């Protein structure tokens, strides 16, 4: 082999090494999600390219995934810890009502924000106590509290929407900074916080340990009960934040409208992003890619005039497909 062939062989080896490092860093699952996202973009772009690729529609997609993104990231943490929170959609509806009522009563947007976050945290605390100390299965517990929280929201609002007339508060939902909606900036900031918390902090590593093997986590000194309660409080606060953003965007508190079905989409995004329902596996980046896929799918189906009932069919099928794929990868490892 001459020097030219040796040099060519070295270049090929270096290229393969660089590509393998990229795949390892990004993750095979995330790459598959990016491919799926690209396929959806090509499909809907070819069907309605005149509208789909417009700047206005792309911003609509970004706005549409903001609230779901916050919930999907918190749901990822819960699932990584080995839990599940089906009540998040109901908590969102409850916090939109409490936020609107607090602003109406005080005239202060700050009071509304505090009310939403506090009530969301309290709802999460209730879930955490029932699951941890009541030893109730997370699915059953949050299914029950979902109905309770939704009922409380209806009682508080008398089943009616509550208008919000504060321009300062409404700026959160419709304002722009550097040309981008404030809601998108909030999603980006929240994603950075969640990623650093789960991937880089000691608490995040303990959460992975808790979901991966609770017995080993207990023997290693992790206070499992405290962590579980804290995780559901975090989920409630995140749902409270999502409720605040929804109230700011719609300009009202809605006991159901806008929040129903969010729990299904949040779980779908988290599982699609690589979360194992058994716990111990999942990333914020994967969850955001799952959210992007759902956002593009929702937007594309609306642009192509897919009937609402078929949209529900597609979302439910996507969740089942995500779980099947996750179980397949889990059984192979």
Number of C-alpha atoms within 10 A of each C-alpha: 5 6 8 9 10 11 11 11 12 12 12 12 12 12 12 12 12 12 12 13 12 12 14 10 10 13 14 12 16 21 14 11 20 17 12 15 20 13 13 17 19 13 13 20 15 12 14 14 13 9 15 21 14 11 10 11 14 15 13 14 20 20 22 20 23 24 27 26 30 27 32 33 29 28 33 35 32 25 27 28 30 25 21 25 28 23 27 37 28 31 37 39 30 31 35 39 31 32 30 31 23 21 21 18 11 11 15 14 22 15 17 25 24 17 23 32 23 19 21 30 24 19 27 30 22 19 28 30 20 18 22 19 11 11 11 15 14 19 14 14 22 25 16 14 22 22 13 15 23 21 16 19 26 19 12 15 18 11 14 15 18 21 17 22 15 16 13 13 23 19 16 19 21 17 17 14 10 7 7 13 19 18 26 20 15 16 20 15 12 16 20 13 12 21 18 12 16 22 16 11 12 10 14 19 14 21 29 23 23 24 23 19 15 19 13 12 18 14 9 11 9 18 13 18 15 12 18 24 21 17 24 29 23 22 33 33 28 27 36 36 25 30 34 31 25 25 30 27 18 16 23 21 30 28 31 23 10 18 22 16 15 20 23 16 24 30 29 27 32 35 30 31 27 26 29 24 23 17 24 23 22 24 20 28 19 26 31 23 23 29 29 23 24 25 24 22 20 19 19 22 17 13 15 12 10 12 10 11 8 11 16 13 10 14 17 15 13 18 20 14 15 22 19 14 15 19 14 11 13 12 8 6 5
